[in-house]
């Protein structure tokens, strides 16, 4: 019987593998003096924070944070994206989450919408 460890359990990928997905999709990267990274969508309404040198990472192990529409900008941080109301959603990943899994999430997030898809209205609505 063959035994193996699934890739996602042994992943030791580099953060650049996930970050390159956003760069290829036209996202703009900004770093702060501590080398934390903010990568902003072309429309300015979604950002990814890679916060290896942040207090949040030190206290909670949240290394990756993706925020959509209306995120808060901490005091003293230069605004790079457009806050436009309350945050619609946030996804966080600890330092233990494999880079391959984060990359899969980011690939799906930046995947173009199928132009042939039409919205449907539930019956009775």
TORLUM-200774 format. One record per residue: residue number from 1; x, y, z of N, C-alpha, C, CB in turn. Coordinates in nm, 2 decimals. Atoms other than C-alpha are relative to their C-alpha. Glycine has a CB too. Layout:
N
resi  neast  nnorth  nup  caeast  canorth  caup  ceast  cnorth  cup  cbeast  cbnorth  cbup
NUM  X  Y  Z  X  Y  Z  X  Y  Z  X  Y  Z
...
//
This chain:
125
resi  neast  nnorth  nup  caeast  canorth  caup  ceast  cnorth  cup  cbeast  cbnorth  cbup
1  0.08  -0.12  0.00  0.00  0.00  0.00  0.09  0.12  0.00  -0.10  0.00  0.12
2  -0.08  -0.12  0.01  0.14  0.34  -0.10  -0.06  0.11  0.09  0.00  0.05  -0.15
3  0.05  -0.11  -0.08  0.12  0.62  0.15  0.06  0.13  -0.05  0.04  -0.02  0.15
4  -0.04  -0.13  0.04  0.16  0.99  0.07  -0.05  0.11  0.08  -0.03  0.02  -0.15
5  0.05  -0.12  -0.07  0.12  1.33  0.22  -0.06  0.10  -0.11  0.11  0.07  0.08
6  0.05  -0.10  0.10  -0.12  1.56  0.03  0.08  0.12  -0.01  -0.15  0.03  0.04
7  -0.08  -0.12  0.02  0.05  1.86  -0.12  -0.04  0.11  0.10  -0.02  0.05  -0.14
8  0.04  -0.11  -0.08  -0.15  2.10  0.09  0.04  -0.02  0.15  -0.15  0.02  -0.01
9  -0.04  0.03  -0.14  -0.03  1.93  0.41  0.15  0.02  0.01  -0.03  -0.14  0.05
10  -0.15  -0.02  0.00  0.34  1.97  0.31  0.05  0.12  -0.07  0.06  -0.13  -0.06
11  -0.04  -0.11  0.08  0.34  2.29  0.12  0.10  0.09  0.08  -0.13  0.08  -0.03
12  -0.10  -0.10  -0.06  0.64  2.52  0.19  0.02  0.10  -0.11  0.13  -0.08  0.04
13  -0.01  -0.10  0.11  0.57  2.76  -0.10  0.04  0.13  0.05  -0.13  0.01  -0.07
14  -0.04  -0.13  -0.03  0.70  3.11  -0.11  -0.12  0.10  -0.02  0.12  0.05  -0.09
15  0.11  -0.09  0.02  0.46  3.40  -0.06  -0.01  0.06  -0.14  0.01  0.12  0.10
16  -0.01  -0.06  0.13  0.57  3.54  -0.40  -0.09  -0.08  -0.10  0.14  0.01  -0.05
17  0.08  0.09  0.08  0.39  3.24  -0.56  -0.15  0.05  0.00  0.01  -0.15  0.04
18  0.14  -0.04  -0.01  0.05  3.37  -0.44  0.00  0.15  -0.04  -0.05  -0.01  0.14
19  0.00  -0.14  0.04  0.14  3.74  -0.48  0.01  0.03  -0.15  0.11  0.08  0.07
20  -0.01  -0.01  0.14  0.24  3.69  -0.84  -0.13  -0.01  -0.08  0.10  -0.10  -0.06
21  0.14  0.02  0.06  -0.12  3.59  -0.92  -0.06  0.14  -0.01  -0.08  -0.10  0.08
22  0.06  -0.13  -0.01  -0.23  3.94  -0.82  0.07  0.10  -0.10  -0.01  0.06  0.14
23  -0.08  -0.08  0.09  0.05  4.11  -1.01  -0.03  -0.02  -0.14  0.15  -0.02  0.03
24  0.04  0.04  0.13  -0.04  3.92  -1.32  -0.14  0.06  -0.04  0.00  -0.15  -0.02
25  0.14  -0.05  0.02  -0.40  4.04  -1.28  0.00  0.15  0.00  -0.09  -0.06  0.10
26  0.00  -0.15  0.01  -0.29  4.41  -1.27  -0.01  0.07  0.13  -0.10  0.04  -0.09
27  0.01  -0.06  -0.13  -0.30  4.46  -0.89  0.13  0.08  0.03  -0.03  -0.10  0.11
28  -0.12  -0.08  -0.03  -0.06  4.73  -0.76  0.05  -0.03  0.14  -0.04  0.15  -0.01
29  -0.06  0.04  -0.12  0.18  4.65  -0.48  0.06  0.12  0.07  0.10  -0.11  -0.02
30  -0.06  -0.11  -0.08  0.28  4.89  -0.20  0.06  -0.06  0.13  -0.11  0.11  0.04
31  -0.06  0.05  -0.13  0.51  4.82  0.10  0.02  0.11  0.09  0.13  -0.08  -0.03
32  -0.03  -0.10  -0.10  0.55  5.00  0.42  0.15  -0.01  0.05  -0.10  -0.01  0.12
33  -0.14  0.00  -0.05  0.87  5.07  0.61  0.04  -0.13  0.07  0.02  0.12  0.10
34  -0.03  0.13  -0.07  0.84  4.74  0.80  0.00  -0.12  -0.10  -0.10  -0.02  0.11
35  0.01  0.11  0.10  0.81  4.54  0.47  -0.13  -0.07  0.00  0.12  -0.09  0.02
36  0.14  0.06  0.02  0.44  4.46  0.51  -0.04  0.04  -0.14  -0.10  0.05  0.11
37  0.04  -0.03  0.14  0.27  4.45  0.17  -0.15  0.02  0.00  0.05  -0.12  -0.09
38  0.14  -0.02  0.04  -0.06  4.59  0.05  -0.01  -0.01  -0.15  -0.05  0.14  0.06
39  0.02  0.01  0.14  -0.17  4.48  -0.29  -0.15  0.03  -0.03  0.03  -0.15  -0.05
40  0.13  -0.06  0.02  -0.46  4.67  -0.43  -0.06  -0.03  -0.14  0.00  0.15  0.01
41  0.07  0.03  0.13  -0.71  4.57  -0.71  0.00  0.12  -0.09  -0.14  -0.06  0.02
42  0.01  -0.12  0.09  -0.72  4.79  -1.02  -0.11  0.10  0.03  -0.01  -0.05  -0.14
43  0.11  -0.09  -0.03  -1.06  4.93  -0.91  0.01  0.06  0.14  -0.13  -0.08  -0.01
44  -0.03  -0.05  -0.13  -0.92  5.00  -0.56  -0.10  -0.04  0.11  -0.01  0.15  -0.01
45  0.11  0.04  -0.09  -1.21  4.82  -0.39  0.03  -0.13  0.08  -0.13  -0.02  -0.07
46  -0.05  0.12  -0.07  -1.02  4.50  -0.28  0.15  0.02  0.02  -0.04  -0.13  -0.08
47  -0.14  0.00  -0.02  -0.69  4.47  -0.12  0.04  -0.13  0.08  0.05  0.12  0.08
48  -0.06  0.10  -0.07  -0.46  4.20  0.01  0.11  0.06  0.09  0.05  -0.12  -0.09
49  -0.11  -0.04  -0.08  -0.24  4.26  0.31  0.08  -0.12  0.04  -0.06  0.07  0.14
50  -0.09  0.10  -0.04  0.06  4.04  0.36  0.08  0.07  0.11  0.10  -0.06  -0.12
51  -0.05  -0.08  -0.11  0.16  4.15  0.71  0.09  -0.08  0.09  -0.12  0.04  0.08
52  -0.10  0.09  -0.07  0.46  3.94  0.82  0.07  0.08  0.12  0.11  -0.04  -0.09
53  -0.07  -0.08  -0.10  0.60  4.23  1.03  -0.10  0.08  0.08  0.10  0.09  -0.06
54  0.10  -0.08  -0.06  0.27  4.35  1.18  -0.03  -0.05  0.14  -0.13  0.00  -0.08
55  0.05  0.04  -0.14  0.14  4.35  1.54  -0.11  -0.10  -0.01  -0.04  0.13  0.08
56  0.11  0.10  0.02  -0.17  4.16  1.42  0.06  -0.14  -0.02  -0.09  0.04  -0.11
57  -0.06  0.14  0.03  0.05  3.87  1.29  0.06  -0.05  0.13  0.10  0.01  -0.11
58  -0.07  0.04  -0.13  0.25  3.87  1.62  -0.10  -0.05  0.10  0.08  0.11  0.05
59  0.10  0.03  -0.11  -0.07  3.86  1.83  -0.10  -0.11  -0.04  -0.07  0.12  0.03
60  0.11  0.09  0.04  -0.31  3.65  1.62  0.04  -0.11  -0.11  -0.11  0.08  -0.06
61  -0.05  0.09  0.11  -0.10  3.46  1.35  -0.07  0.03  -0.13  -0.01  -0.14  0.04
62  0.06  -0.03  0.12  -0.31  3.63  1.08  0.11  0.06  -0.09  -0.12  0.10  0.01
63  -0.10  -0.04  0.09  -0.05  3.66  0.80  -0.05  0.07  -0.12  0.10  -0.11  -0.03
64  0.06  -0.05  0.13  -0.27  3.72  0.50  -0.14  0.05  0.04  -0.01  -0.11  -0.11
65  0.14  -0.05  -0.02  -0.59  3.94  0.50  -0.04  0.06  -0.13  0.00  0.11  0.11
66  0.06  -0.06  0.12  -0.81  4.01  0.20  -0.13  0.07  0.04  -0.03  -0.12  -0.11
67  0.12  -0.08  -0.04  -1.07  4.28  0.24  -0.06  0.06  -0.13  0.04  0.12  0.10
68  0.08  -0.05  0.11  -1.34  4.40  0.00  -0.09  0.11  0.04  -0.08  -0.11  -0.07
69  0.08  -0.11  -0.01  -1.50  4.74  -0.02  -0.02  0.06  0.14  -0.14  -0.03  -0.05
70  0.02  -0.08  -0.12  -1.47  4.99  0.26  0.08  -0.04  0.12  -0.14  -0.01  0.03
71  -0.08  0.04  -0.11  -1.19  4.85  0.47  0.05  0.13  0.08  0.12  -0.08  -0.04
72  -0.06  -0.11  -0.09  -1.04  5.06  0.76  0.14  0.02  -0.03  -0.03  -0.03  0.15
73  -0.14  -0.02  0.01  -0.71  5.22  0.71  0.06  0.05  0.13  0.03  0.12  -0.11
74  -0.05  -0.04  -0.13  -0.51  5.23  1.03  0.07  0.13  0.00  0.11  -0.11  0.04
75  -0.06  -0.13  -0.01  -0.39  5.56  1.16  0.14  0.00  -0.03  -0.02  0.06  0.15
76  -0.14  -0.01  0.04  -0.06  5.67  1.01  0.03  -0.08  -0.12  0.08  -0.05  0.11
77  -0.03  0.08  0.12  -0.09  5.43  0.72  -0.05  0.08  -0.13  -0.07  -0.14  0.00
78  0.04  -0.07  0.12  -0.10  5.58  0.37  -0.11  -0.07  -0.07  0.12  0.02  -0.10
79  0.12  0.06  0.07  -0.43  5.52  0.19  0.04  -0.04  -0.14  -0.12  0.10  0.00
80  -0.03  0.05  0.13  -0.38  5.31  -0.12  -0.12  -0.04  -0.08  0.10  -0.11  0.00
81  0.12  0.05  0.06  -0.73  5.18  -0.19  -0.11  0.09  0.05  -0.03  -0.15  0.03
82  0.11  -0.09  -0.02  -1.07  5.35  -0.19  -0.10  -0.06  0.11  -0.07  0.03  -0.13
83  0.10  0.04  -0.09  -1.28  5.30  0.13  -0.14  0.05  -0.05  0.03  0.04  0.15
84  0.13  -0.04  0.05  -1.64  5.31  0.02  -0.12  -0.06  0.08  -0.01  -0.03  -0.15
85  0.11  0.06  -0.08  -1.86  5.20  0.31  0.05  -0.12  0.08  -0.12  -0.04  -0.09
86  -0.04  0.11  -0.09  -1.86  4.90  0.54  0.07  -0.11  -0.08  -0.12  -0.05  0.08
87  -0.07  0.12  0.07  -1.64  4.60  0.46  -0.11  -0.10  -0.03  0.10  -0.06  0.10
88  0.10  0.10  0.04  -1.85  4.36  0.26  0.05  -0.14  0.04  -0.01  0.00  -0.15
89  -0.05  0.13  -0.05  -1.62  4.06  0.34  0.15  0.01  0.02  -0.03  -0.11  -0.10
90  -0.15  0.01  -0.03  -1.28  3.97  0.48  0.03  -0.14  0.01  0.03  0.07  0.14
91  -0.06  0.14  -0.01  -1.08  3.65  0.44  0.13  0.01  0.07  0.00  -0.07  -0.14
92  -0.13  -0.01  -0.06  -0.79  3.59  0.67  0.06  -0.14  0.00  -0.01  0.05  0.15
93  -0.08  0.12  0.00  -0.52  3.32  0.66  0.11  0.01  0.10  0.05  -0.04  -0.14
94  -0.11  0.00  -0.09  -0.28  3.23  0.93  0.13  -0.04  -0.07  -0.03  -0.10  0.12
95  -0.13  0.04  0.06  0.09  3.16  0.87  0.01  -0.15  -0.02  0.10  0.04  0.09
96  0.00  0.14  0.02  0.01  2.79  0.88  -0.07  -0.05  -0.13  -0.07  -0.07  0.12
97  0.07  0.03  0.12  -0.21  2.80  0.57  0.09  -0.02  -0.12  -0.12  0.10  -0.04
98  -0.09  0.02  0.11  -0.03  2.65  0.27  -0.01  0.11  -0.11  -0.02  -0.13  -0.07
99  0.00  -0.10  0.11  0.07  2.91  0.00  -0.08  -0.05  -0.12  0.14  0.04  -0.04
100  0.07  0.05  0.11  -0.08  2.68  -0.26  -0.15  0.02  0.01  0.03  -0.15  -0.02
101  0.14  -0.02  -0.02  -0.42  2.71  -0.10  -0.04  0.15  -0.01  -0.04  -0.05  0.14
102  0.03  -0.14  0.01  -0.40  3.09  -0.07  0.01  0.04  -0.15  0.11  0.08  0.08
103  -0.01  -0.03  0.15  -0.29  3.10  -0.44  -0.13  -0.04  -0.07  0.12  -0.08  -0.06
104  0.13  0.05  0.06  -0.60  2.89  -0.53  -0.11  0.10  0.02  -0.04  -0.14  0.05
105  0.10  -0.10  -0.04  -0.82  3.14  -0.34  0.02  0.13  -0.09  0.01  0.03  0.15
106  -0.03  -0.12  0.08  -0.65  3.44  -0.52  -0.03  -0.02  -0.15  0.14  0.04  0.02
107  0.02  0.02  0.14  -0.67  3.28  -0.86  -0.16  0.00  -0.03  0.05  -0.14  -0.04
108  0.15  -0.01  0.02  -1.05  3.23  -0.82  -0.05  0.14  0.02  -0.07  -0.10  0.10
109  0.05  -0.14  -0.03  -1.09  3.58  -0.68  0.02  0.09  -0.12  0.07  0.05  0.12
110  -0.03  -0.09  0.11  -0.93  3.74  -0.99  -0.04  -0.05  -0.13  0.15  0.03  0.00
111  0.05  0.06  0.13  -1.08  3.51  -1.25  -0.10  0.08  -0.06  -0.05  -0.15  0.03
112  0.11  -0.08  0.06  -1.28  3.70  -1.50  -0.13  -0.06  0.01  0.04  0.03  -0.15
113  0.14  0.05  0.00  -1.65  3.67  -1.48  -0.04  -0.05  -0.14  -0.10  0.11  0.05
114  0.04  0.06  0.13  -1.80  3.45  -1.75  -0.11  0.09  -0.06  -0.06  -0.14  0.02
115  0.10  -0.10  0.06  -1.98  3.70  -1.98  -0.13  -0.07  -0.04  0.06  0.07  -0.12
116  0.12  0.07  0.03  -2.23  3.43  -2.07  -0.09  -0.03  0.11  0.03  -0.13  -0.07
117  0.08  0.03  -0.12  -2.36  3.40  -1.71  -0.10  0.11  0.01  0.09  -0.01  0.12
118  0.11  -0.10  -0.03  -2.69  3.56  -1.64  -0.05  -0.03  0.14  -0.12  -0.01  -0.11
119  0.06  0.01  -0.13  -2.83  3.63  -1.30  -0.14  -0.05  -0.01  0.01  0.13  0.08
120  0.14  0.05  -0.01  -3.15  3.45  -1.20  -0.06  0.05  0.12  0.00  -0.16  -0.01
121  0.08  -0.04  -0.11  -3.42  3.55  -0.97  -0.08  -0.12  0.05  -0.10  0.12  -0.04
122  0.07  0.12  -0.06  -3.55  3.29  -0.73  -0.16  0.02  -0.02  0.03  -0.02  0.15
123  0.15  0.00  0.02  -3.92  3.20  -0.79  -0.06  0.05  0.13  -0.06  -0.13  -0.04
124  0.07  -0.05  -0.12  -4.15  3.38  -0.55  0.06  0.13  0.05  -0.01  -0.10  0.10
125  -0.07  -0.12  -0.06  -3.91  3.68  -0.51  -0.07  0.12  -0.06  0.14  -0.01  -0.04
//
